[in-house]
Amino acid sequence: MIFSSYPFLLMFLPVMLLVFAACRRLGRPKWAVSALLLGSAAFYLAWSWRDGAVLLGSILFNYAVGQRQAAQPSKGWLSLAVIGNLAVLVYFKYAAFFLAFLPDTRAWQFVLPLGISFFTFQQIAWQVDLYQRRITADSGLARYALFVSFFPQLIAGPIVHARTIIPKLTRAWLARPLPWTLGVSLLCVGLAKKVLLADSLAPGVDALFNAAAGGQALDALQVLSAAFGYGLQLYFDFSGYADMAIGLGLLFGLRLPTNFRAPYRSVSVVEFWRRWHITLSHFLRDYLYTPLGGNKVAPLRRSFNLTVTMLLGGLWHGAGWQFVVWGGLHGLMLAVVHAWRRAGWMRIPAWLAWSLTLCAVMLAWVPFRAASLDVALAMYGGLLTLPSAFSFPTLDLLLTELARQQVVHCLIWVIPPLLLIATIGRNSLQWCMRLGDRARGAVSGVLMLMVLKALAERPDRAFLYFNF
């Protein structure tokens, strides 16, 4: 069950909203917490009871250690919590990768529990906040479990902090007016990004990357189409999920953090990481980069810290050398930008800085999406191959493909307008807030009808970040 599906939109969500409305009317925060916790459990168990067992075990372990940390704070309890969380993550996600030298790694290969990277990071942050006395552990198991498993953000973020969620679960939480029109609007905008844009790009992007994985040599235009197409698909897919998560959170009276701010408008890679997957960027900065020394070290050490942080950030996304390379590319680009600024060299015009940043970020998506590092390197080699005349589809083919809601053979036509949408717009929350209630209602209604029609004509596609 995913957000962009009939079971969620027409069954699960209406039931949860009705139950929550009843709890609000009765003014019972404990009932509301229990209802949302049970609903979140049902939502997650619909995927796999085995995944639910991992999540439950993680919650109980962290809560027990957190209670000890609150009673007797020590680095020992913090170390136990961090090592325990990372051990589970490494076991499920990286065992086969790190033990690849063994002749048979099948015994170490497990189905990755959904959202394990996200709920693991959230609980590590909670443990650190406990140790630093930024939050207390007297919230109770139910409220803590809801913070970890709240279904709008459980599987793919944004990464939230307990100090921003748990203190809100009081009687005042149920007494505050719900910004339901804003929540519904964000839900509809996110659905449109996911279903109408990202899912329409997917067949074309998959066709190009699958061709490369099958050994077909791609020319420069095809590689650029694959890179830019995937960059846009990932943006609309993941930012669409974030919009839906924030919108759903508002419907239940909880404000989740913004995760995207038009990242493809960035004029440097530094700015890109202030706009892309913001909650992960903040986590890496606060819990990895800063403890390594952050900006308070010599320039060479700072570059090393940046590179290490981004390498681990790349590895967080998946167990494969292609993710390490992707993280390393971003670490290198960040180091170069900081070195350029320190040297005080010529300032690049904004339009050129934007163009260079966009091309660098899009081309760096190639190893992130490629099936392996060898495939990524082969695709980069294709940038040196001039395109043939057959690489340019006709306008008739474009119209035919769009009528079928497929863009397999005409990415080159579709990328420019979608890139324009991704770069000139505000973030979705700001855009929705600028509209009045009537305008939001009209836009939401149209988008929802288009989404429901599209869902009836093609199968659901899971969110890309479910893989991470």
Helices and strands as residue ranges (DSSP letters): H 6-7, I 8-12, H 13-26, H 29-45, H 49-71, H 75-93, H 95-98, G 106-108, H 116-131, H 141-149, H 162-165, G 166-168, H 171-175, H 180-191, I 192-198, H 199-213, H 220-251, G 263-265, H 269-275, H 278-284, I 285-289, H 299-317, H 321-343, H 350-369, H 373-382, G 389-391, H 395-403, H 411-424, H 428-434, H 437-457, G 464-467
